[in-house]
């Protein structure tokens, strides 16, 4: 028997409020980061307020959208976004660098943000029908993730491109893919990093991989394919480092481990971010009172390093409270994924949780100097329209999935 739904009882009001709350905190942080009561601070804060207001409307639209219907449109959405990325790569060049934005009238849309949700919808539809059980099927899912990732990396935007790999692994795991196949998927990428270590480490890892796959039940053909892919990646990755990555990208990776080797160049952002975070102490210096922020020592402090501004002005207490709100959103989303009425909505919900979680982890790790500077925004806090609208729409989908559980 289907019980009668009551909106106020079945709607996840706490998730709705938490999302708006963290976005309003972002407006305040941006106001301080860009100039406070100066004209620039008021202008950027006003623009972000408009984006938040639009985001709330988009969140309502996401709530009203039937998630099953949206998943069914995943393939054309995916193809459309890939087409836009190709057009930007070929025709949208600004100087010698491909453009990252698609201009429509007075608005600028960042297709890379749309690519995340489009890929997630398409992958969800495929995984809900049949989880990959063979190496070729797994390779196809890897291909689907790498298509937008490579096009975005060519912009160049390695931070956003990086998102697709952990997102792929998360949805595959949630869809019930065997650990053996996930190891086959991950192993070649691991050997990219091992290729820069001592030769005996690479060979030892290679031997361990072969034994592990056999113990997990992989057949000789799968073992041979995985071993060949690992060897290829290990041989090619030094060439990619030398000839594909740009100089500033190599410097960002190198300065991750030792920012002091280039304190005024590639290591500058990390050093200034760590100073800002450390100077906040327990209670922080107070709203609009951050010296690193006011003196503009930290570049891109309203976008990439908004977490550093938060830590400097509100200290350890402010950081913990903000992380608590993020944790609530993530845990709430995980619960929605676990209780979803269908496999496809469950995978979609977990994918959305993954998108938010990966952004939070990578951005904060970047600000702390634990990850290369990638330019990845902090959800709901960093300045920008495309990212915040996609995040609001994603939470709207979560709200809709949870609400429909009560009467479908």
Secondary structure, 3 states (H helix, E strand, C coil): CCCCCCHHHHCCHHHHHHHHHHHHHHHHHHHHHHCCCCHHHHHHHHHHHHHHHHHHHHHHHHHHCCHHHHHHCHHHHHHHHHHHHHHHHHHCEECCEECCCEEECCEEECHHHHHHHHHHHHHHHHHHHCCCCCHHHHHHHHHHHHHHHHHHHCCCCHHHHHHHHHHHHHHHHHCCCCHHHHHHHHHHHHHHHHCCCCHHHHHHHHHHHHHHHHHCCCCHHHHHHHHHHHHHHHHHHHHHHHHCCCHHHHHHHHHHHCHHHHCCCCCHHHHHHHHHHHHCCCCCCCCCCCHHHHCCCCCCCCCCCHHHHHHHHHHHHHHHHHHHHHHHHHHHHHHHHHHCCCHHHHHHHHHHHHHHHHHHHHHHHHHHCCCCCCCCCCCCCCCCCHHHHHHHHHHHHHHHHHHHCCCC
